[in-house]
Amino acid sequence: MDMKDMTVIQESVAGDEVEMLMFALDRARAQFAWKCGGLDAAGLNTRLPPSTMTLGGLLKHAALAEDMRIAEFLTGDPMPSPWKQENFDADPDGEWHSAADDTPEALYALWLGSVERSRAAWARVLAEGGLDQPSIFTDGDGRHPNLRRVLVDAVEHYIRHAGHADLLREAVDGLVGEDPPQP
């Protein structure tokens, strides 16, 4: 965490609803990044049997979730590479399995790129209206979840997977803790 991130945390104690929810998402992302960060291929591919989950799989899954949220709920932008080449019908969990074939650099770049796209998409849709506006997603009953629901789901997704990453990272090299060290 650098000083810029520290400022965001300090300013967020009195933010409005959008600022607080975006802070919660960025804090959960920072926790996730800390637990997954700085590892080689062996560390990213370490498993805790009987689970087949890895930190590399988590990174790739989180990247896919960010890009799918943009495409399906926020802006409708097309899925970028590598997702448009994936055959999700043949392997619905392909991102989890294929991460073992990716280099650490590729996994980190993929996740960071998806986070950048997501931040830009959130800024764009929130500038057009608040959290009460409907998302572009339509469920089977013709309903559109509002952006508040989509944002809360994004926070929850990272919190859940940060917990998984916490356990996996401790098994890799003993790293424990709730938040990244602050300067």
N, C-alpha and C positions, 0 to 999 in steps of 0.2 A: 504494500500500500504506500503511495506517495503522499506528499502534503496536499495535493489537489483532492485526493480521496478523503483525507482527513477533514478538509474544509466542507466537503459535501455532507459528511456525517454530522459535523457540528451545526451546519445550517439546517439540517433536516429535523431538528428537534421541535421546530415550530412551523413546519410547512403546512400547506393546504393538502387536501386529500390526494390530488394527483402527485404532488411532490413527495408525499409520504409513501405512496404506493410505488412510485418509481424508485425512491430510495430503497424500499424493501427489496425490490427486484435487483437493483444494483448491489446491495449488500449480500443477498443470497448468491448472486453471480460471483462476487469477490470471494466468498467462502468456498464456493465450488472450485473456482480457479486456483485458490491456494491449495486445496486438497489434491487437485489433479496436476498442479504445475511442477515444472522442473525435473521431470522424470525421463528416463531412457525407455527404450522399447520393452525391456524386461519388466520395469516397474509398471508401465502402462498395461502390460498383459498379465500381471499377477492376478490370480483367482483365489477365492476362499471357498473351496468345495463345501457343500455340493453345488453352490452357485457357479454359474459360468460368467457372471458379471465381472468386468474389468474397468479400470479407470479410463482406458482408451475407448472402450465401448460406451462408457458414460459420456465422454467428450463428444463422440460422434453422434450419440443419441440426442444430447442437448443441442448440438448444432442443427440437427434435423428438426427438432421441436421448435427452435427459434424460426427457422425458415418456413416451416409449415404454418406457424401462427401468422406470419406475414401474409402468406399466400391464401390461407383459408379464412382468416378472421379479420385482418387489418386492411390490407391494400389490394389484394388480389394479384400482386406482382407474381410473375412466374417463378417456379422453383429454379434456383441456380444450380450450377454444377456442384457436386457430383450427383445431386438428387434426381435430375431429369433423366439420367442414364440408369438409375436403379430400377430393378424389377421387383416392386414391393408385393406384387401378387405371388411371385414365386417364393419370396422369402420376406414375410412381413417384418421380421426383426433383422433384416440384412445389415443395418448400420451397426448393430451390436457385434455381429459375426465378422464383418469385413474390416473392422477397426484393427484387428490383429495384423492385417496386411499393409496398414498405413504406417508411415514413419511418424515418430513423435512430432517432428516439425510440421508435417502435413495435418495431423490431428489438431495441434494447437492453432495453426493458421485457419483451418476450417471453422473451429469454434469461435475464434476471435472475429473472423469475417461475418459469421452469422449474428454475433452480438452487435457488431457495428451496423449491419443492415436492420436489425431489430430496433436499435435505438433510433435510427433515422425514421423508420416506419412509425414507431410510437409518436415521435415528435410531429410527424406529418399529420397523423389522424387526430391527435389531441389538439393540434392547432386549428383543426376544422370544427371542433366542438369538444365537449367534455366527456366524462366517463359514462354519461347516460345515453349517449348516441349508440344506436345499434351497430353491431359488427356486421360484416358482409356475409357471415356464415348463416345458413338456414338449416335448422334441424328438421327431422322427419315430420314434425307437426307445423312447419312453416314459421317457427319462431326464430328470432335473432337474439342471441345473448348480447347484452350491452358490453361496452368496452371495459367497464368496471369488472364484470365477471371474467372477461378474458385476461385482464391484468392480474387479478387475484389468482386465477388458475396458473399463470406464468410464475408467479411468486411461489406458489405451492409446489409446482413442478421442481423448481430449483431446490427448495428446502428439502423435499423428499430425497432428491438425488445427492444433495450435499451430505445427508446422513449416510447414504450408501458409500460415498466417496470417503467419508471420515473413517469408516471401518476398513475399507480397502487400503487406504493410505497408511493407517497404523500398521497393517500387516506388511506393507512394503518396506517401510523404514522407521516406523515408530512415531511419525509425526502425529501429534494430538493437539487439540485446542479448538476453540469455537470460532475465533476471528483471526485473520492474518495479523502478524505482528505490525504494530504501528510505530512510526518513527518517534 
